[in-house]
Amino acid sequence: MSMTTEAASRRLAASGALWNRSGLDLRSDETLVQLLDRGSIDDWRALYTMARGDAALAQRLGDLVATVPLPTVWFWRAALANLGMPPRYDQPPPHDDAGAA
């Protein structure tokens, strides 16, 4: 059964990944990264549902997946390719340079 965008929005607003947010703001890259990085499978389904109906959101997710180190980068590249985004499989995943000297 497919989730409606309204149900997806409610799911994301209740996400435990947004523990430090007062509400859901899909215009915020930080909020999107929190959902991509710390969200549950149900959160990811909801985010995918929202992106399926919003090309601008799908594009922003693609840009974030290409630039932000995420443990699920290949999953998101495949999911976004299914939405018509360029898959970017030839680009290495971003990595965290926080520990580099």
Backbone as CSV, one residue per row, in Angstrom:
resi,resn,N_x,N_y,N_z,CA_x,CA_y,CA_z,C_x,C_y,C_z
1,MET,0.846,-1.181,0.000,0.000,0.000,0.000,0.889,1.241,0.000
2,SER,0.579,2.157,-0.866,1.371,3.370,-1.016,0.938,4.422,0.004
3,MET,1.902,5.135,0.516,1.667,6.186,1.492,1.307,7.482,0.770
4,THR,0.350,8.219,1.297,0.029,9.525,0.740,1.058,10.542,1.220
5,THR,1.165,11.655,0.516,2.112,12.682,0.948,1.709,13.274,2.299
6,GLU,0.415,13.327,2.569,-0.043,13.826,3.869,0.392,12.884,4.988
7,ALA,0.226,11.579,4.775,0.667,10.597,5.767,2.186,10.627,5.910
8,ALA,2.880,10.815,4.797,4.344,10.894,4.836,4.786,12.099,5.654
9,SER,4.136,13.215,5.468,4.470,14.422,6.212,4.239,14.215,7.711
10,ARG,3.135,13.580,8.069,2.864,13.294,9.486,3.926,12.363,10.056
11,ARG,4.311,11.348,9.275,5.337,10.398,9.720,6.657,11.134,9.984
12,LEU,7.062,11.977,9.050,8.326,12.690,9.203,8.282,13.666,10.377
13,ALA,7.150,14.308,10.580,7.012,15.253,11.694,7.170,14.542,13.040
14,ALA,6.837,13.259,13.099,6.929,12.485,14.334,8.240,11.703,14.446
15,SER,9.141,11.875,13.505,10.374,11.097,13.469,11.261,11.349,14.683
16,GLY,11.789,10.280,15.229,12.753,10.387,16.319,14.078,10.982,15.859
17,ALA,14.327,10.975,14.543,15.558,11.566,14.004,15.581,13.076,14.200
18,LEU,14.419,13.655,14.420,14.320,15.110,14.587,14.187,15.491,16.058
19,TRP,14.868,14.753,16.909,14.768,14.947,18.349,15.134,16.369,18.782
20,ASN,15.981,17.033,18.022,16.423,18.377,18.417,15.751,19.481,17.601
21,ARG,14.658,19.168,16.956,13.920,20.131,16.136,12.545,20.382,16.758
22,SER,12.037,21.574,16.587,10.706,21.883,17.110,9.606,21.482,16.126
23,GLY,9.996,21.176,14.887,9.010,20.773,13.891,9.695,20.351,12.607
24,LEU,8.916,19.867,11.688,9.425,19.425,10.396,9.510,20.612,9.442
25,ASP,10.702,20.844,8.903,10.898,21.891,7.911,11.720,21.301,6.773
26,LEU,11.057,20.837,5.725,11.744,20.207,4.602,12.514,21.209,3.756
27,ARG,12.415,22.498,4.067,13.230,23.511,3.381,14.631,23.576,3.979
28,SER,14.828,22.957,5.138,16.108,22.980,5.834,16.966,21.785,5.421
29,ASP,18.144,22.065,4.868,19.071,20.986,4.522,19.488,20.203,5.762
30,GLU,19.637,20.881,6.887,20.016,20.195,8.121,18.955,19.184,8.538
31,THR,17.699,19.536,8.401,16.615,18.611,8.718,16.655,17.411,7.782
32,LEU,16.837,17.671,6.490,16.900,16.576,5.527,18.066,15.640,5.821
33,VAL,19.219,16.206,6.149,20.386,15.365,6.451,20.124,14.536,7.707
34,GLN,19.489,15.117,8.702,19.160,14.336,9.902,18.271,13.157,9.546
35,LEU,17.289,13.376,8.690,16.404,12.284,8.279,17.155,11.238,7.466
36,LEU,18.032,11.678,6.568,18.817,10.743,5.766,19.781,9.944,6.633
37,ASP,20.373,10.589,7.605,21.406,9.959,8.421,20.843,9.144,9.576
38,ARG,19.848,9.663,10.261,19.373,9.045,11.498,17.939,8.531,11.437
39,GLY,17.316,8.679,10.275,15.933,8.256,10.152,15.772,6.749,10.137
40,SER,14.573,6.317,10.428,14.225,4.892,10.375,13.817,4.529,8.948
41,ILE,13.625,3.256,8.715,13.139,2.795,7.409,11.796,3.470,7.096
42,ASP,10.932,3.587,8.083,9.638,4.249,7.868,9.822,5.725,7.518
43,ASP,10.793,6.374,8.153,11.097,7.767,7.814,11.569,7.857,6.368
44,TRP,12.438,6.943,5.963,12.974,6.959,4.598,11.878,6.705,3.570
45,ARG,10.947,5.812,3.886,9.807,5.585,2.987,9.000,6.869,2.833
46,ALA,8.791,7.550,3.944,8.028,8.795,3.911,8.774,9.873,3.120
47,LEU,10.070,9.970,3.327,10.867,10.959,2.601,10.859,10.652,1.104
48,TYR,10.975,9.385,0.747,10.909,8.973,-0.653,9.544,9.333,-1.246
49,THR,8.483,9.095,-0.494,7.134,9.446,-0.945,7.024,10.938,-1.211
50,MET,7.579,11.738,-0.313,7.542,13.194,-0.492,8.344,13.595,-1.730
51,ALA,9.520,12.988,-1.915,10.379,13.322,-3.063,9.754,12.861,-4.374
52,ARG,9.001,11.786,-4.338,8.338,11.284,-5.555,7.362,12.315,-6.105
53,GLY,6.760,13.097,-5.236,5.802,14.098,-5.671,6.356,15.509,-5.754
54,ASP,7.652,15.673,-5.489,8.249,17.011,-5.430,9.643,16.951,-6.058
55,ALA,9.744,17.334,-7.329,11.014,17.254,-8.059,12.099,18.112,-7.417
56,ALA,11.728,19.250,-6.864,12.722,20.113,-6.217,13.297,19.435,-4.971
57,LEU,12.452,18.777,-4.206,12.918,18.043,-3.030,13.823,16.893,-3.464
58,ALA,13.445,16.172,-4.503,14.283,15.079,-5.008,15.653,15.610,-5.433
59,GLN,15.681,16.750,-6.084,16.948,17.350,-6.515,17.806,17.725,-5.316
60,ARG,17.193,18.327,-4.314,17.942,18.705,-3.109,18.490,17.470,-2.399
61,LEU,17.687,16.412,-2.325,18.171,15.171,-1.719,19.356,14.630,-2.505
62,GLY,19.270,14.669,-3.839,20.373,14.221,-4.680,21.639,15.017,-4.425
63,ASP,21.498,16.317,-4.280,22.652,17.173,-3.997,23.253,16.850,-2.628
64,LEU,22.406,16.613,-1.639,22.892,16.289,-0.295,23.585,14.933,-0.277
65,VAL,22.987,13.953,-0.936,23.575,12.612,-0.988,24.936,12.654,-1.683
66,ALA,25.101,13.572,-2.626,26.374,13.694,-3.351,27.448,14.404,-2.541
67,THR,27.067,15.158,-1.508,28.048,15.984,-0.806,28.205,15.692,0.682
68,VAL,27.237,15.033,1.292,27.270,14.793,2.736,27.605,13.321,3.005
69,PRO,28.593,13.045,3.860,28.900,11.651,4.189,27.721,10.999,4.920
70,LEU,27.171,9.970,4.328,26.038,9.242,4.905,26.336,7.748,4.860
71,PRO,25.899,7.015,5.860,26.119,5.571,5.816,25.246,4.876,4.766
72,THR,24.223,5.544,4.303,23.275,4.949,3.353,23.369,5.580,1.964
73,VAL,24.547,6.077,1.600,24.703,6.813,0.342,24.277,5.971,-0.864
74,TRP,24.664,4.708,-0.927,24.328,3.883,-2.099,22.831,3.603,-2.153
75,PHE,22.215,3.409,-1.008,20.764,3.223,-0.946,20.054,4.438,-1.531
76,TRP,20.461,5.626,-1.091,19.805,6.843,-1.548,20.097,7.140,-3.012
77,ARG,21.303,6.815,-3.464,21.593,7.002,-4.891,20.664,6.134,-5.734
78,ALA,20.462,4.893,-5.331,19.566,3.995,-6.069,18.121,4.478,-5.985
79,ALA,17.686,4.884,-4.805,16.304,5.356,-4.638,16.038,6.592,-5.486
80,LEU,16.976,7.523,-5.489,16.797,8.752,-6.258,16.910,8.487,-7.758
81,ALA,17.729,7.525,-8.154,17.797,7.145,-9.573,16.444,6.618,-10.026
82,ASN,15.747,5.920,-9.135,14.406,5.419,-9.444,13.411,6.566,-9.649
83,LEU,13.714,7.731,-9.096,12.865,8.916,-9.278,13.303,9.757,-10.476
84,GLY,14.308,9.265,-11.228,14.749,9.969,-12.420,15.951,10.868,-12.217
85,MET,16.519,10.865,-11.003,17.717,11.669,-10.741,18.924,10.964,-11.348
86,PRO,19.924,11.708,-11.831,21.146,11.054,-12.314,21.744,10.203,-11.190
87,PRO,22.076,8.942,-11.454,22.492,8.046,-10.368,23.838,8.364,-9.726
88,ARG,24.761,9.002,-10.437,26.060,9.384,-9.880,26.828,8.196,-9.314
89,TYR,26.628,7.009,-9.889,27.327,5.825,-9.402,28.832,5.903,-9.650
90,ASP,29.252,6.726,-10.600,30.674,6.831,-10.910,31.429,7.737,-9.927
91,GLN,30.710,8.476,-9.101,31.352,9.348,-8.114,31.571,8.568,-6.814
92,PRO,32.760,8.690,-6.228,32.942,8.038,-4.934,32.044,8.707,-3.894
93,PRO,31.621,7.965,-2.896,30.777,8.588,-1.861,31.571,9.638,-1.096
94,PRO,30.908,10.675,-0.626,31.596,11.674,0.196,32.125,11.010,1.466
95,HIS,33.203,11.519,1.974,33.739,10.969,3.226,33.942,12.075,4.235
96,ASP,33.978,11.662,5.483,34.109,12.600,6.593,35.590,12.871,6.841
97,ASP,36.002,14.112,6.671,37.398,14.492,6.893,37.622,15.042,8.299
98,ALA,36.670,14.848,9.194,36.770,15.444,10.528,38.006,14.966,11.288
99,GLY,38.432,13.728,11.052,39.577,13.200,11.779,40.897,13.442,11.059
100,ALA,40.863,14.054,9.876,42.087,14.274,9.107,42.890,15.429,9.703
101,ALA,44.176,15.326,9.568,45.043,16.385,10.094,45.298,17.433,9.046
